[in-house]
Structures are given as C-alpha cells and as structure tokens.
Amino acid sequence: MMRSIGKVRTRFFEFNDPELPLRLRVGPPLSRFTLAYEMYGRMNEERSNVILLFHAMTGSQHAAGVNPAVPGLDGRWTDEVREGWWEGFIGPGKALDTREVCVLCVNYLGGCYGSTGPATLNPATGHRWGPAFPVLRMSDIVDSQVKLLDHLGVRRLRAVIGASTGGFLCLLLATRYPDRVRSAVPIGTGLETTIAQRIMNFEQVTAIEADPNFRGGDFYDGRTPDIGLALARRIAHKTFISLDALRERARDEIVSQKPPFGWYEMNNPVESYMLHQGEKFVRRFDANTYLRILDAWQWFDLVTEAGAKDLLELFERCRQQEFLVFSIDSDLSFPPHEQSKLVHALKRAHVPVMWITVHSDKGHDSFLLEPRLFTPHLKQALGH
C-alpha cells in the first residue's frame, strides 16, 4: 500500500570555506552560503541509493510530505507550499520508493525558501543582499549542490531527476560530473532556451522592473513589487497548462466587475483565474529571486557551462549513464520537439536512452499532477 511520507522538516547545509569557495561563472566567489534541503528515505551504508531531485523554477526543497513551517521566510511559507510538490511520486510504493531509495531535494542557491539568496542577510554587511546578490548561472546552482553531496558523502547518485528548468540542471549535473551520475531523468525540458521562452522571460523581467515599488531590487524595507511580480507570473502561467485545461480550471472562477487596476472590468472567468494566480504567487515568492533565476535561464548554455566544444563531445561523457527522457504531448512551455533534439543528440553520442511521450490534457503541469502517467516508466528505469 502506498503511504504518505508524513510530517517532514527542512534541513540546512552551511558551507563556509574561504580557501575553496564556490566559484561562480560571472559573480564573485562565495565562501559562505546556506542551502535548504529535505531528504526522504534513508541513505544505505554505501550512500549509493541517493536520487537528487531538482525542483522547477518557482519550486522549493519541499517535494514530499507535509512541512508546516520553515523559519526566516517572512511569511513566504504559505498554505500553498506546505504539501510537497511531488507528493504523488515520493514515498513507500511510489515511483521514488523510499523503502529503497533516498530522495534529496534542495532549494536553489539564490532561492527564497531558506537557501542563500537576495532576500537573505549578507554576512558581510548584516543587511539583505537585495540587488547586490551575485549574478548566477545554472551551472552555479548545480555546483553548489555538489558541495552538499560532498558534505553528505555521496560520491555517485543512483539518479538525477529534473523537470522544466530543473531539467536544465539535471543535464548539467550529468555532463559536468558524469562519473557521479548513474541515471538521468530530464522531464519536459530541452537543450536550450528557445526563442519563445526568451520573449516570455523578457516580458516577465520588464514587468517586475517596471513596477515602481521594485526600486532596482532594493525594496525590502518598503512596499514590495507585487503588481509586477503578479503580472510576470500570469505571463508564464499560460504556458504551464493546456488551453483546454485552462478553460476547465477557470470555469468556476467568480468574475469581479470591479476593475482591479483602472477602468477595465473583467468579463470572463479566465481573467479572474489568471488574476488569482498572480495574487497568490506574490505571497510566496521573492521578486529578486525570480529575476535571478530568469537571468540564469536566459543565459543558459549547456555546452559552454559544461565545458564542452559541442553536443557530441558533451554527451560522449555520458555513455556509462542511462537516460530516461519524458515529453508531454500538450506541453506549451517545452514542446516535444525540444526533447526530440535532446534524444537525437544522446543517440548520436551513443548514450543509452529511452524516450517516453506522456499523453495528457494538462500541459506542462502534467509532471506535477499525474504521477500515474510517469510512475511505471520511472520504476522501470530506477530498477524497482
């Protein structure tokens, strides 16, 4: 019988090494930082049963169970995030069976759920980092989590899994540290930042920065840029679900006739639905963190960040690994042709790969909402 993980807590890894700091691709080295993480299941004696799970852009370290509180988050730990975002996948008898594997999920460096980021205190100044927080690249997020793996004594992962932007991190870990990964499972992701993503990401950046309360990112002692951040979320949200699913979700929304910003009066449930998505999001996320991750996404370059000359050389490193690539046929954020490019590159480098297309009407969010469509393939790939 499949059971829930139950109540869990967030743990904190405190990195402090002035001699061997975390070297960032663009920003100055970080000799001190904190990573918030959670673990489900137990590591075996050899520490060979660990699965590293990368969350998506606005996710957190809390992937399973119920976590009632995380200290020091200024109210961002809302009801929406207290239940694990991959609850249907992690636990006894589930896709990631915690009777056999130990699942590790870490809040990104630069995040806002307990890891060092713009909303946390800079130890050098005693004030929040704010806009002074270092510029990040996707490979920096990966390298910071490798520091945690070293701390835990995990030399080689049973698997690395990541969906959406977490899939970028999955691919980077597999290629930057090929000897440390046995299996890689990228879900609904791709090899590159697409033109459509670049446009939408740029729209989100300008939405936040145009909010008069943003003040260049130095807003923590005053009003926060809620209007800009909510607009950014609405810009992105329409790619997370299929339009048919959006119509269904919005059906029961109450249409307010009172204009929320100016003269315009909403007249369709989908408008109320999208307005609500933005309003609830700003209660749980930090605008500077959002911009840092968007920036890393815009600059994402798998080949360069992994230190290769081309895709062939990149994936030739992975011949001792096994890949399970998931597509979602209704995905508007990372359409299946993006996974096609990835699978073609893996096959060209003679990397063992299985490609599964999930048929869903829920769009990109299927990887969060429909464990039954993914579980049989995950169990087969992970050997249980």
DRENTORMAR-561739 format. One record per residue (C-alpha): x, y, z; residue in three letters; residue number from 1. Coordinates in steps of 0.05 Angstrom, whole numbers, plus 5000, padded with zeros to 4 digits. Example, Ala and Ser with C-alpha at 12.3 -4.5 7.8 and 13.67 -1.06 7.14 Angstrom:
BEGIN
<r px="5246" py="4910" pz="5156" residuo="ALA" num="1"/>
<r px="5273" py="4979" pz="5143" residuo="SER" num="2"/>
# end
This chain:
BEGIN
<r px="5000" py="5000" pz="5000" residuo="MET" num="1"/>
<r px="5027" py="5069" pz="4982" residuo="MET" num="2"/>
<r px="5033" py="5115" pz="5041" residuo="ARG" num="3"/>
<r px="5050" py="5188" pz="5051" residuo="SER" num="4"/>
<r px="5117" py="5209" pz="5078" residuo="ILE" num="5"/>
<r px="5081" py="5247" pz="5133" residuo="GLY" num="6"/>
<r px="5109" py="5306" pz="5170" residuo="LYS" num="7"/>
<r px="5179" py="5329" pz="5148" residuo="VAL" num="8"/>
<r px="5226" py="5385" pz="5163" residuo="ARG" num="9"/>
<r px="5275" py="5427" pz="5123" residuo="THR" num="10"/>
<r px="5349" py="5419" pz="5140" residuo="ARG" num="11"/>
<r px="5405" py="5469" pz="5126" residuo="PHE" num="12"/>
<r px="5474" py="5459" pz="5098" residuo="PHE" num="13"/>
<r px="5522" py="5514" pz="5118" residuo="GLU" num="14"/>
<r px="5581" py="5520" pz="5071" residuo="PHE" num="15"/>
<r px="5639" py="5561" pz="5097" residuo="ASN" num="16"/>
<r px="5706" py="5551" pz="5063" residuo="ASP" num="17"/>
<r px="5748" py="5614" pz="5048" residuo="PRO" num="18"/>
<r px="5803" py="5570" pz="5019" residuo="GLU" num="19"/>
<r px="5760" py="5533" pz="4969" residuo="LEU" num="20"/>
<r px="5699" py="5578" pz="4956" residuo="PRO" num="21"/>
<r px="5644" py="5565" pz="4906" residuo="LEU" num="22"/>
<r px="5669" py="5597" pz="4842" residuo="ARG" num="23"/>
<r px="5613" py="5629" pz="4802" residuo="LEU" num="24"/>
<r px="5615" py="5637" pz="4726" residuo="ARG" num="25"/>
<r px="5600" py="5712" pz="4729" residuo="VAL" num="26"/>
<r px="5594" py="5735" pz="4801" residuo="GLY" num="27"/>
<r px="5649" py="5736" pz="4854" residuo="PRO" num="28"/>
<r px="5665" py="5672" pz="4892" residuo="PRO" num="29"/>
<r px="5621" py="5653" pz="4951" residuo="LEU" num="30"/>
<r px="5659" py="5628" pz="5011" residuo="SER" num="31"/>
<r px="5596" py="5624" pz="5053" residuo="ARG" num="32"/>
<r px="5526" py="5603" pz="5035" residuo="PHE" num="33"/>
<r px="5467" py="5562" pz="5061" residuo="THR" num="34"/>
<r px="5426" py="5510" pz="5023" residuo="LEU" num="35"/>
<r px="5358" py="5489" pz="5049" residuo="ALA" num="36"/>
<r px="5343" py="5416" pz="5034" residuo="TYR" num="37"/>
<r px="5299" py="5357" pz="5051" residuo="GLU" num="38"/>
<r px="5311" py="5282" pz="5049" residuo="MET" num="39"/>
<r px="5261" py="5225" pz="5043" residuo="TYR" num="40"/>
<r px="5282" py="5154" pz="5059" residuo="GLY" num="41"/>
<r px="5350" py="5134" pz="5086" residuo="ARG" num="42"/>
<r px="5417" py="5130" pz="5053" residuo="MET" num="43"/>
<r px="5446" py="5060" pz="5052" residuo="ASN" num="44"/>
<r px="5514" py="5045" pz="5081" residuo="GLU" num="45"/>
<r px="5549" py="5057" pz="5015" residuo="GLU" num="46"/>
<r px="5508" py="5120" pz="5002" residuo="ARG" num="47"/>
<r px="5494" py="5093" pz="4933" residuo="SER" num="48"/>
<r px="5418" py="5097" pz="4934" residuo="ASN" num="49"/>
<r px="5410" py="5173" pz="4932" residuo="VAL" num="50"/>
<r px="5367" py="5207" pz="4880" residuo="ILE" num="51"/>
<r px="5378" py="5282" pz="4871" residuo="LEU" num="52"/>
<r px="5314" py="5317" pz="4851" residuo="LEU" num="53"/>
<r px="5317" py="5387" pz="4821" residuo="PHE" num="54"/>
<r px="5255" py="5429" pz="4830" residuo="HIS" num="55"/>
<r px="5228" py="5474" pz="4776" residuo="ALA" num="56"/>
<r px="5237" py="5549" pz="4773" residuo="MET" num="57"/>
<r px="5189" py="5571" pz="4829" residuo="THR" num="58"/>
<r px="5190" py="5505" pz="4868" residuo="GLY" num="59"/>
<r px="5224" py="5491" pz="4934" residuo="SER" num="60"/>
<r px="5262" py="5438" pz="4972" residuo="GLN" num="61"/>
<r px="5196" py="5411" pz="4999" residuo="HIS" num="62"/>
<r px="5179" py="5355" pz="4950" residuo="ALA" num="63"/>
<r px="5141" py="5306" pz="4994" residuo="ALA" num="64"/>
<r px="5103" py="5301" pz="5059" residuo="GLY" num="65"/>
<r px="5077" py="5359" pz="5100" residuo="VAL" num="66"/>
<r px="5123" py="5414" pz="5124" residuo="ASN" num="67"/>
<r px="5083" py="5463" pz="5169" residuo="PRO" num="68"/>
<r px="5138" py="5516" pz="5175" residuo="ALA" num="69"/>
<r px="5207" py="5538" pz="5152" residuo="VAL" num="70"/>
<r px="5238" py="5592" pz="5195" residuo="PRO" num="71"/>
<r px="5260" py="5660" pz="5170" residuo="GLY" num="72"/>
<r px="5220" py="5666" pz="5106" residuo="LEU" num="73"/>
<r px="5179" py="5729" pz="5121" residuo="ASP" num="74"/>
<r px="5113" py="5694" pz="5110" residuo="GLY" num="75"/>
<r px="5130" py="5662" pz="5043" residuo="ARG" num="76"/>
<r px="5117" py="5592" pz="5070" residuo="TRP" num="77"/>
<r px="5043" py="5596" pz="5054" residuo="THR" num="78"/>
<r px="4989" py="5541" pz="5055" residuo="ASP" num="79"/>
<r px="5002" py="5531" pz="4981" residuo="GLU" num="80"/>
<r px="5072" py="5503" pz="4993" residuo="VAL" num="81"/>
<r px="5063" py="5463" pz="5057" residuo="ARG" num="82"/>
<r px="5047" py="5399" pz="5019" residuo="GLU" num="83"/>
<r px="5104" py="5371" pz="4978" residuo="GLY" num="84"/>
<r px="5102" py="5389" pz="4905" residuo="TRP" num="85"/>
<r px="5119" py="5317" pz="4884" residuo="TRP" num="86"/>
<r px="5077" py="5283" pz="4938" residuo="GLU" num="87"/>
<r px="5047" py="5234" pz="4888" residuo="GLY" num="88"/>
<r px="5115" py="5209" pz="4866" residuo="PHE" num="89"/>
<r px="5155" py="5201" pz="4931" residuo="ILE" num="90"/>
<r px="5142" py="5151" pz="4987" residuo="GLY" num="91"/>
<r px="5134" py="5077" pz="5002" residuo="PRO" num="92"/>
<r px="5109" py="5041" pz="4940" residuo="GLY" num="93"/>
<r px="5110" py="5104" pz="4896" residuo="LYS" num="94"/>
<r px="5153" py="5120" pz="4836" residuo="ALA" num="95"/>
<r px="5211" py="5140" pz="4881" residuo="LEU" num="96"/>
<r px="5202" py="5085" pz="4932" residuo="ASP" num="97"/>
<r px="5232" py="5109" pz="4998" residuo="THR" num="98"/>
<r px="5238" py="5038" pz="5023" residuo="ARG" num="99"/>
<r px="5294" py="5030" pz="4972" residuo="GLU" num="100"/>
<r px="5320" py="5100" pz="4954" residuo="VAL" num="101"/>
<r px="5336" py="5164" pz="4990" residuo="CYS" num="102"/>
<r px="5310" py="5226" pz="4954" residuo="VAL" num="103"/>
<r px="5346" py="5292" pz="4963" residuo="LEU" num="104"/>
<r px="5315" py="5358" pz="4941" residuo="CYS" num="105"/>
<r px="5350" py="5425" pz="4950" residuo="VAL" num="106"/>
<r px="5325" py="5497" pz="4944" residuo="ASN" num="107"/>
<r px="5366" py="5532" pz="4891" residuo="TYR" num="108"/>
<r px="5424" py="5577" pz="4910" residuo="LEU" num="109"/>
<r px="5392" py="5645" pz="4900" residuo="GLY" num="110"/>
<r px="5325" py="5617" pz="4922" residuo="GLY" num="111"/>
<r px="5276" py="5645" pz="4973" residuo="CYS" num="112"/>
<r px="5258" py="5583" pz="5015" residuo="TYR" num="113"/>
<r px="5317" py="5581" pz="5062" residuo="GLY" num="114"/>
<r px="5377" py="5579" pz="5015" residuo="SER" num="115"/>
<r px="5422" py="5639" pz="5009" residuo="THR" num="116"/>
<r px="5391" py="5689" pz="4961" residuo="GLY" num="117"/>
<r px="5374" py="5762" pz="4951" residuo="PRO" num="118"/>
<r px="5323" py="5761" pz="5009" residuo="ALA" num="119"/>
<r px="5373" py="5733" pz="5060" residuo="THR" num="120"/>
<r px="5424" py="5772" pz="5100" residuo="LEU" num="121"/>
<r px="5492" py="5785" pz="5071" residuo="ASN" num="122"/>
<r px="5540" py="5765" pz="5128" residuo="PRO" num="123"/>
<r px="5590" py="5818" pz="5105" residuo="ALA" num="124"/>
<r px="5540" py="5875" pz="5115" residuo="THR" num="125"/>
<r px="5486" py="5850" pz="5161" residuo="GLY" num="126"/>
<r px="5434" py="5874" pz="5110" residuo="HIS" num="127"/>
<r px="5394" py="5836" pz="5058" residuo="ARG" num="128"/>
<r px="5432" py="5821" pz="4995" residuo="TRP" num="129"/>
<r px="5379" py="5851" pz="4950" residuo="GLY" num="130"/>
<r px="5406" py="5873" pz="4882" residuo="PRO" num="131"/>
<r px="5477" py="5862" pz="4907" residuo="ALA" num="132"/>
<r px="5467" py="5787" pz="4905" residuo="PHE" num="133"/>
<r px="5516" py="5755" pz="4855" residuo="PRO" num="134"/>
<r px="5494" py="5740" pz="4784" residuo="VAL" num="135"/>
<r px="5481" py="5666" pz="4777" residuo="LEU" num="136"/>
<r px="5484" py="5615" pz="4721" residuo="ARG" num="137"/>
<r px="5451" py="5547" pz="4720" residuo="MET" num="138"/>
<r px="5519" py="5513" pz="4730" residuo="SER" num="139"/>
<r px="5529" py="5553" pz="4794" residuo="ASP" num="140"/>
<r px="5465" py="5523" pz="4823" residuo="ILE" num="141"/>
<r px="5490" py="5453" pz="4804" residuo="VAL" num="142"/>
<r px="5559" py="5464" pz="4833" residuo="ASP" num="143"/>
<r px="5530" py="5489" pz="4899" residuo="SER" num="144"/>
<r px="5490" py="5425" pz="4905" residuo="GLN" num="145"/>
<r px="5552" py="5383" pz="4890" residuo="VAL" num="146"/>
<r px="5583" py="5416" pz="4952" residuo="LYS" num="147"/>
<r px="5524" py="5388" pz="4991" residuo="LEU" num="148"/>
<r px="5534" py="5319" pz="4960" residuo="LEU" num="149"/>
<r px="5607" py="5321" pz="4982" residuo="ASP" num="150"/>
<r px="5585" py="5341" pz="5052" residuo="HIS" num="151"/>
<r px="5537" py="5282" pz="5055" residuo="LEU" num="152"/>
<r px="5589" py="5233" pz="5029" residuo="GLY" num="153"/>
<r px="5550" py="5217" pz="4966" residuo="VAL" num="154"/>
<r px="5601" py="5201" pz="4912" residuo="ARG" num="155"/>
<r px="5554" py="5173" pz="4858" residuo="ARG" num="156"/>
<r px="5480" py="5185" pz="4851" residuo="LEU" num="157"/>
<r px="5431" py="5130" pz="4836" residuo="ARG" num="158"/>
<r px="5396" py="5181" pz="4792" residuo="ALA" num="159"/>
<r px="5387" py="5255" pz="4779" residuo="VAL" num="160"/>
<r px="5317" py="5279" pz="4761" residuo="ILE" num="161"/>
<r px="5293" py="5347" pz="4740" residuo="GLY" num="162"/>
<r px="5232" py="5376" pz="4704" residuo="ALA" num="163"/>
<r px="5225" py="5442" pz="4667" residuo="SER" num="164"/>
<r px="5283" py="5487" pz="4686" residuo="THR" num="165"/>
<r px="5302" py="5432" pz="4735" residuo="GLY" num="166"/>
<r px="5315" py="5391" pz="4673" residuo="GLY" num="167"/>
<r px="5369" py="5441" pz="4653" residuo="PHE" num="168"/>
<r px="5403" py="5427" pz="4720" residuo="LEU" num="169"/>
<r px="5394" py="5352" pz="4711" residuo="CYS" num="170"/>
<r px="5430" py="5355" pz="4644" residuo="LEU" num="171"/>
<r px="5485" py="5400" pz="4672" residuo="LEU" num="172"/>
<r px="5499" py="5353" pz="4730" residuo="LEU" num="173"/>
<r px="5501" py="5292" pz="4685" residuo="ALA" num="174"/>
<r px="5550" py="5326" pz="4637" residuo="THR" num="175"/>
<r px="5593" py="5367" pz="4686" residuo="ARG" num="176"/>
<r px="5600" py="5308" pz="4733" residuo="TYR" num="177"/>
<r px="5589" py="5246" pz="4691" residuo="PRO" num="178"/>
<r px="5624" py="5199" pz="4740" residuo="ASP" num="179"/>
<r px="5575" py="5219" pz="4794" residuo="ARG" num="180"/>
<r px="5511" py="5200" pz="4758" residuo="VAL" num="181"/>
<r px="5484" py="5131" pz="4742" residuo="ARG" num="182"/>
<r px="5418" py="5151" pz="4711" residuo="SER" num="183"/>
<r px="5389" py="5217" pz="4687" residuo="ALA" num="184"/>
<r px="5315" py="5233" pz="4680" residuo="VAL" num="185"/>
<r px="5300" py="5300" pz="4647" residuo="PRO" num="186"/>
<r px="5225" py="5314" pz="4644" residuo="ILE" num="187"/>
<r px="5192" py="5366" pz="4599" residuo="GLY" num="188"/>
<r px="5256" py="5404" pz="4585" residuo="THR" num="189"/>
<r px="5306" py="5416" pz="4529" residuo="GLY" num="190"/>
<r px="5377" py="5431" pz="4507" residuo="LEU" num="191"/>
<r px="5369" py="5506" pz="4502" residuo="GLU" num="192"/>
<r px="5329" py="5568" pz="4517" residuo="THR" num="193"/>
<r px="5280" py="5575" pz="4459" residuo="THR" num="194"/>
<r px="5262" py="5639" pz="4425" residuo="ILE" num="195"/>
<r px="5191" py="5635" pz="4453" residuo="ALA" num="196"/>
<r px="5219" py="5627" pz="4523" residuo="GLN" num="197"/>
<r px="5267" py="5685" pz="4514" residuo="ARG" num="198"/>
<r px="5210" py="5731" pz="4494" residuo="ILE" num="199"/>
<r px="5166" py="5709" pz="4551" residuo="MET" num="200"/>
<r px="5223" py="5713" pz="4602" residuo="ASN" num="201"/>
<r px="5240" py="5783" pz="4577" residuo="PHE" num="202"/>
<r px="5167" py="5804" pz="4586" residuo="GLU" num="203"/>
<r px="5169" py="5779" pz="4657" residuo="GLN" num="204"/>
<r px="5234" py="5816" pz="4672" residuo="VAL" num="205"/>
<r px="5206" py="5881" pz="4646" residuo="THR" num="206"/>
<r px="5140" py="5871" pz="4684" residuo="ALA" num="207"/>
<r px="5177" py="5866" pz="4750" residuo="ILE" num="208"/>
<r px="5227" py="5921" pz="4737" residuo="GLU" num="209"/>
<r px="5173" py="5969" pz="4713" residuo="ALA" num="210"/>
<r px="5136" py="5964" pz="4780" residuo="ASP" num="211"/>
<r px="5151" py="6030" pz="4816" residuo="PRO" num="212"/>
<r px="5158" py="5991" pz="4881" residuo="ASN" num="213"/>
<r px="5215" py="5949" pz="4852" residuo="PHE" num="214"/>
<r px="5266" py="6006" pz="4861" residuo="ARG" num="215"/>
<r px="5322" py="5970" pz="4827" residuo="GLY" num="216"/>
<r px="5312" py="5910" pz="4873" residuo="GLY" num="217"/>
<r px="5322" py="5949" pz="4937" residuo="ASP" num="218"/>
<r px="5251" py="5942" pz="4963" residuo="PHE" num="219"/>
<r px="5256" py="5901" pz="5028" residuo="TYR" num="220"/>
<r px="5245" py="5960" pz="5075" residuo="ASP" num="221"/>
<r px="5183" py="5984" pz="5039" residuo="GLY" num="222"/>
<r px="5127" py="5962" pz="4993" residuo="ARG" num="223"/>
<r px="5142" py="5902" pz="4950" residuo="THR" num="224"/>
<r px="5133" py="5900" pz="4874" residuo="PRO" num="225"/>
<r px="5071" py="5856" pz="4878" residuo="ASP" num="226"/>
<r px="5037" py="5883" pz="4815" residuo="ILE" num="227"/>
<r px="5098" py="5870" pz="4772" residuo="GLY" num="228"/>
<r px="5112" py="5801" pz="4802" residuo="LEU" num="229"/>
<r px="5039" py="5780" pz="4794" residuo="ALA" num="230"/>
<r px="5040" py="5802" pz="4722" residuo="LEU" num="231"/>
<r px="5104" py="5763" pz="4710" residuo="ALA" num="232"/>
<r px="5071" py="5701" pz="4739" residuo="ARG" num="233"/>
<r px="5010" py="5709" pz="4695" residuo="ARG" num="234"/>
<r px="5054" py="5716" pz="4633" residuo="ILE" num="235"/>
<r px="5087" py="5650" pz="4650" residuo="ALA" num="236"/>
<r px="5027" py="5612" pz="4676" residuo="HIS" num="237"/>
<r px="4991" py="5608" pz="4610" residuo="LYS" num="238"/>
<r px="5046" py="5561" pz="4585" residuo="THR" num="239"/>
<r px="5042" py="5514" pz="4645" residuo="PHE" num="240"/>
<r px="4975" py="5484" pz="4626" residuo="ILE" num="241"/>
<r px="4940" py="5470" pz="4561" residuo="SER" num="242"/>
<r px="4888" py="5520" pz="4538" residuo="LEU" num="243"/>
<r px="4833" py="5467" pz="4545" residuo="ASP" num="244"/>
<r px="4854" py="5454" pz="4617" residuo="ALA" num="245"/>
<r px="4857" py="5529" pz="4629" residuo="LEU" num="246"/>
<r px="4785" py="5536" pz="4605" residuo="ARG" num="247"/>
<r px="4763" py="5480" pz="4652" residuo="GLU" num="248"/>
<r px="4801" py="5508" pz="4712" residuo="ARG" num="249"/>
<r px="4772" py="5577" pz="4701" residuo="ALA" num="250"/>
<r px="4700" py="5554" pz="4694" residuo="ARG" num="251"/>
<r px="4683" py="5563" pz="4768" residuo="ASP" num="252"/>
<r px="4721" py="5628" pz="4778" residuo="GLU" num="253"/>
<r px="4680" py="5687" pz="4802" residuo="ILE" num="254"/>
<r px="4684" py="5745" pz="4754" residuo="VAL" num="255"/>
<r px="4693" py="5811" pz="4791" residuo="SER" num="256"/>
<r px="4661" py="5871" pz="4758" residuo="GLN" num="257"/>
<r px="4706" py="5918" pz="4798" residuo="LYS" num="258"/>
<r px="4767" py="5938" pz="4758" residuo="PRO" num="259"/>
<r px="4828" py="5918" pz="4799" residuo="PRO" num="260"/>
<r px="4876" py="5969" pz="4769" residuo="PHE" num="261"/>
<r px="4839" py="6020" pz="4727" residuo="GLY" num="262"/>
<r px="4777" py="6027" pz="4684" residuo="TRP" num="263"/>
<r px="4776" py="5957" pz="4654" residuo="TYR" num="264"/>
<r px="4723" py="5909" pz="4681" residuo="GLU" num="265"/>
<r px="4737" py="5835" pz="4676" residuo="MET" num="266"/>
<r px="4683" py="5798" pz="4639" residuo="ASN" num="267"/>
<r px="4707" py="5725" pz="4634" residuo="ASN" num="268"/>
<r px="4725" py="5672" pz="4686" residuo="PRO" num="269"/>
<r px="4793" py="5662" pz="4655" residuo="VAL" num="270"/>
<r px="4811" py="5733" pz="4674" residuo="GLU" num="271"/>
<r px="4792" py="5722" pz="4747" residuo="SER" num="272"/>
<r px="4831" py="5657" pz="4746" residuo="TYR" num="273"/>
<r px="4894" py="5689" pz="4720" residuo="MET" num="274"/>
<r px="4887" py="5748" pz="4768" residuo="LEU" num="275"/>
<r px="4882" py="5699" pz="4826" residuo="HIS" num="276"/>
<r px="4944" py="5661" pz="4802" residuo="GLN" num="277"/>
<r px="4985" py="5724" pz="4806" residuo="GLY" num="278"/>
<r px="4957" py="5747" pz="4872" residuo="GLU" num="279"/>
<r px="4971" py="5682" pz="4909" residuo="LYS" num="280"/>
<r px="5040" py="5675" pz="4878" residuo="PHE" num="281"/>
<r px="5067" py="5741" pz="4905" residuo="VAL" num="282"/>
<r px="5052" py="5718" pz="4976" residuo="ARG" num="283"/>
<r px="5101" py="5661" pz="4969" residuo="ARG" num="284"/>
<r px="5157" py="5685" pz="4925" residuo="PHE" num="285"/>
<r px="5211" py="5738" pz="4922" residuo="ASP" num="286"/>
<r px="5218" py="5784" pz="4862" residuo="ALA" num="287"/>
<r px="5294" py="5787" pz="4863" residuo="ASN" num="288"/>
<r px="5298" py="5711" pz="4865" residuo="THR" num="289"/>
<r px="5251" py="5708" pz="4806" residuo="TYR" num="290"/>
<r px="5295" py="5754" pz="4766" residuo="LEU" num="291"/>
<r px="5359" py="5717" pz="4785" residuo="ARG" num="292"/>
<r px="5330" py="5651" pz="4760" residuo="ILE" num="293"/>
<r px="5302" py="5683" pz="4697" residuo="LEU" num="294"/>
<r px="5370" py="5712" pz="4683" residuo="ASP" num="295"/>
<r px="5404" py="5644" pz="4691" residuo="ALA" num="296"/>
<r px="5351" py="5615" pz="4644" residuo="TRP" num="297"/>
<r px="5363" py="5669" pz="4591" residuo="GLN" num="298"/>
<r px="5438" py="5656" pz="4593" residuo="TRP" num="299"/>
<r px="5433" py="5580" pz="4597" residuo="PHE" num="300"/>
<r px="5484" py="5548" pz="4551" residuo="ASP" num="301"/>
<r px="5491" py="5473" pz="4564" residuo="LEU" num="302"/>
<r px="5553" py="5463" pz="4522" residuo="VAL" num="303"/>
<r px="5592" py="5523" pz="4548" residuo="THR" num="304"/>
<r px="5571" py="5514" pz="4621" residuo="GLU" num="305"/>
<r px="5591" py="5441" pz="4618" residuo="ALA" num="306"/>
<r px="5659" py="5459" pz="4588" residuo="GLY" num="307"/>
<r px="5650" py="5423" pz="4521" residuo="ALA" num="308"/>
<r px="5662" py="5444" pz="4450" residuo="LYS" num="309"/>
<r px="5597" py="5415" pz="4421" residuo="ASP" num="310"/>
<r px="5539" py="5370" pz="4437" residuo="LEU" num="311"/>
<r px="5574" py="5307" pz="4413" residuo="LEU" num="312"/>
<r px="5634" py="5317" pz="4459" residuo="GLU" num="313"/>
<r px="5586" py="5337" pz="4515" residuo="LEU" num="314"/>
<r px="5544" py="5273" pz="4513" residuo="PHE" num="315"/>
<r px="5601" py="5226" pz="4497" residuo="GLU" num="316"/>
<r px="5618" py="5235" pz="4571" residuo="ARG" num="317"/>
<r px="5552" py="5203" pz="4589" residuo="CYS" num="318"/>
<r px="5560" py="5136" pz="4554" residuo="ARG" num="319"/>
<r px="5563" py="5100" pz="4621" residuo="GLN" num="320"/>
<r px="5497" py="5131" pz="4642" residuo="GLN" num="321"/>
<r px="5425" py="5114" pz="4624" residuo="GLU" num="322"/>
<r px="5376" py="5168" pz="4604" residuo="PHE" num="323"/>
<r px="5300" py="5168" pz="4610" residuo="LEU" num="324"/>
<r px="5272" py="5228" pz="4573" residuo="VAL" num="325"/>
<r px="5199" py="5248" pz="4583" residuo="PHE" num="326"/>
<r px="5157" py="5290" pz="4536" residuo="SER" num="327"/>
<r px="5086" py="5315" pz="4549" residuo="ILE" num="328"/>
<r px="5046" py="5319" pz="4484" residuo="ASP" num="329"/>
<r px="5006" py="5381" pz="4506" residuo="SER" num="330"/>
<r px="5067" py="5418" pz="4535" residuo="ASP" num="331"/>
<r px="5067" py="5491" pz="4513" residuo="LEU" num="332"/>
<r px="5128" py="5510" pz="4554" residuo="SER" num="333"/>
<r px="5177" py="5456" pz="4529" residuo="PHE" num="334"/>
<r px="5142" py="5424" pz="4469" residuo="PRO" num="335"/>
<r px="5161" py="5353" pz="4449" residuo="PRO" num="336"/>
<r px="5206" py="5375" pz="4392" residuo="HIS" num="337"/>
<r px="5253" py="5403" pz="4445" residuo="GLU" num="338"/>
<r px="5260" py="5333" pz="4475" residuo="GLN" num="339"/>
<r px="5268" py="5306" pz="4404" residuo="SER" num="340"/>
<r px="5331" py="5348" pz="4397" residuo="LYS" num="341"/>
<r px="5357" py="5322" pz="4463" residuo="LEU" num="342"/>
<r px="5344" py="5249" pz="4446" residuo="VAL" num="343"/>
<r px="5376" py="5257" pz="4377" residuo="HIS" num="344"/>
<r px="5439" py="5287" pz="4410" residuo="ALA" num="345"/>
<r px="5442" py="5230" pz="4461" residuo="LEU" num="346"/>
<r px="5434" py="5176" pz="4407" residuo="LYS" num="347"/>
<r px="5487" py="5209" pz="4363" residuo="ARG" num="348"/>
<r px="5535" py="5203" pz="4422" residuo="ALA" num="349"/>
<r px="5514" py="5130" pz="4434" residuo="HIS" num="350"/>
<r px="5484" py="5143" pz="4502" residuo="VAL" num="351"/>
<r px="5432" py="5092" pz="4524" residuo="PRO" num="352"/>
<r px="5365" py="5129" pz="4523" residuo="VAL" num="353"/>
<r px="5291" py="5114" pz="4529" residuo="MET" num="354"/>
<r px="5242" py="5167" pz="4505" residuo="TRP" num="355"/>
<r px="5171" py="5167" pz="4533" residuo="ILE" num="356"/>
<r px="5116" py="5214" pz="4510" residuo="THR" num="357"/>
<r px="5061" py="5223" pz="4562" residuo="VAL" num="358"/>
<r px="4993" py="5237" pz="4532" residuo="HIS" num="359"/>
<r px="4958" py="5287" pz="4576" residuo="SER" num="360"/>
<r px="4908" py="5344" pz="4571" residuo="ASP" num="361"/>
<r px="4941" py="5382" pz="4628" residuo="LYS" num="362"/>
<r px="5001" py="5411" pz="4591" residuo="GLY" num="363"/>
<r px="5068" py="5424" pz="4623" residuo="HIS" num="364"/>
<r px="5039" py="5415" pz="4693" residuo="ASP" num="365"/>
<r px="5026" py="5342" pz="4679" residuo="SER" num="366"/>
<r px="5093" py="5325" pz="4712" residuo="PHE" num="367"/>
<r px="5064" py="5354" pz="4777" residuo="LEU" num="368"/>
<r px="4993" py="5328" pz="4772" residuo="LEU" num="369"/>
<r px="4992" py="5259" pz="4741" residuo="GLU" num="370"/>
<r px="5040" py="5211" pz="4775" residuo="PRO" num="371"/>
<r px="5004" py="5150" pz="4745" residuo="ARG" num="372"/>
<r px="5028" py="5170" pz="4675" residuo="LEU" num="373"/>
<r px="5101" py="5172" pz="4696" residuo="PHE" num="374"/>
<r px="5107" py="5121" pz="4752" residuo="THR" num="375"/>
<r px="5113" py="5056" pz="4712" residuo="PRO" num="376"/>
<r px="5169" py="5084" pz="4670" residuo="HIS" num="377"/>
<r px="5206" py="5114" pz="4729" residuo="LEU" num="378"/>
<r px="5201" py="5049" pz="4768" residuo="LYS" num="379"/>
<r px="5229" py="5010" pz="4709" residuo="GLN" num="380"/>
<r px="5286" py="5059" pz="4698" residuo="ALA" num="381"/>
<r px="5305" py="5062" pz="4771" residuo="LEU" num="382"/>
<r px="5302" py="4987" pz="4780" residuo="GLY" num="383"/>
<r px="5244" py="4979" pz="4827" residuo="HIS" num="384"/>
# end
